[in-house]
């Protein structure tokens, strides 16, 4: 039986990328984005807080689309990140690649990066044009929004690449003096984690009716650093975090050089942490060493004081970022009750 094929319909010209939202290749993304976040949607709350304090964009549709772009960018990175870290759980449920397979999840994560870029370059300027009375150079605006997304995708991948490189090459280090410094680590997480905060500020600035003279990028960078250091601390200490990840001491099991782990290695020769990382070859092997993992965490708590160091650094940077914010606004008397300060207070209360 000969099946007629409508080849004329197949080869018709179409503009851009536009696929059915039920497309099965985006199932990994749909699955992950449907799982409630365990950080109370802090990124969108920061977006709203920055807009309230600095940018004053009144069109909710515009803010919603900026938030959607940031959410796609973030969730796509999580799909890839869980594969790179061999994580089995995300937000307390099985990671997407354990359900849909690694090849499809990698492809989905990369596809969604480009969908975020498309929304930033095409949909966002088009919506802005429809809600503003100002004359707009659309070509210039499209270029600038694309540049913002590309910049932060490059920063994310560079930071994530360094994180992976340090983890995977730790055993090749001849001596601990060759470890990355704390400053190296902070630079890395500024690239990797700070990108979402910079993305919020840079997109808001492009579509804001207000002229902001203050440079807010250092604030975004420091918030990214605080966020990641907090995550490093909770990863090793918070039972709720362990429940969401499905195991205790995930960063140790992974072999990741997080801030407290790096601090311990730099300042303590022949520590249990060094022994664990140098005498094991994989996360699967370390996962079985529950007692050794607990000994390492206790050592960082009581002996090397690496967890105390991490917690203190969060408090120092909390003061610093609030100072930068206070210097960036004309009137700072009511800042303590602002949404931005409230979010920072909650983030740093550990």
JORA-V331690 format. One record per helix or strand of 2 or more residues. SS is the DSSP state (A for helix, B for strand). FROM is the first residue (numbers start at 0). LEN is the number of residues. If there is no record, write none. Layout:
SS/FROM/LEN  SS/FROM/LEN
//
This chain:
A/6/4  A/23/11  A/41/14  A/59/25  B/88/2  B/92/2  A/95/5  A/101/30  A/137/31  A/169/3  A/175/3  A/181/11  A/193/13  A/216/21  A/238/7  A/249/5  A/258/9  A/271/8  A/282/5  A/289/13  A/305/23  A/334/3  A/338/10
//
